[in-house]
Amino acid sequence: MSKNRTYARPYAKAAFELAQSEHALAKWSDMLAHAAMIASDKQAAALAKDPQFSTKQLVELYLSIGKDLYSAQMQNFIWILGRFKRLTLLPEIAALYEELRALAERVRSVELISAYPLSDKDQEKFVKVLKERMNCNIELHCQVDKSILGGAIIRSQDLVIDGSIRGRLAKLGDAIGIS
């Protein structure tokens, strides 16, 4: 586990609890994503390391960039992160926050890789079946990979279902001793 993830976890949890109490999970997702984007910027990262650029100046930079988006609580959150020199953790905080939000909303992100683009109707069928199997709401992300030849590969967290022709041929090859 990365050190940044460990440091970011209590901040993500605090942001999530605050967002829940305000019934503003989506708004906090937007605000954290925006702040994470700033923290990921090379110029902002350079300023964070510059000893001539104070923490106050750095926080004020974040707040000025997000002034139309950030709530008062988010502004306080950024001040706290700045005070403890944790602004660089914002990308990790945002990612952990999204995990907490998905758990709370019972939404699971599913990647579906197929050899050919799926129609909207086929995507709806996949969502319906996966929703029943996983007992939660599904956020489907479709990709096309012609190298799988046919069928589909489904990935979600630790679940992988390989129903591709390429995968089946590989299993058959293993079964008869062909590598």
HELIX and SHEET records of a PDB file:
HELIX    1   1 LYS A    3  GLU A   22  1                                  20    
HELIX    2   2 LEU A   25  SER A   40  1                                  16    
HELIX    3   3 LYS A   42  LYS A   49  1                                   8    
HELIX    4   4 THR A   55  ILE A   65  1                                  11    
HELIX    5   5 ALA A   72  ARG A   83  1                                  12    
HELIX    6   6 LEU A   87  LEU A   89  5                                   3    
HELIX    7   7 LEU A   90  GLU A  105  1                                  16    
HELIX    8   8 ASP A  120  MET A  134  1                                  15    
HELIX    9   9 LYS A  146  ILE A  148  5                                   3    
HELIX   10  10 ILE A  165  ALA A  175  1                                  11    
SHEET    1   A 4 ASN A 137  VAL A 144  0                                        
SHEET    2   A 4 VAL A 107  SER A 114  1                                        
SHEET    3   A 4 ALA A 152  SER A 156 -1                                        
SHEET    4   A 4 LEU A 159  ASP A 162 -1                                        
END                                                                             
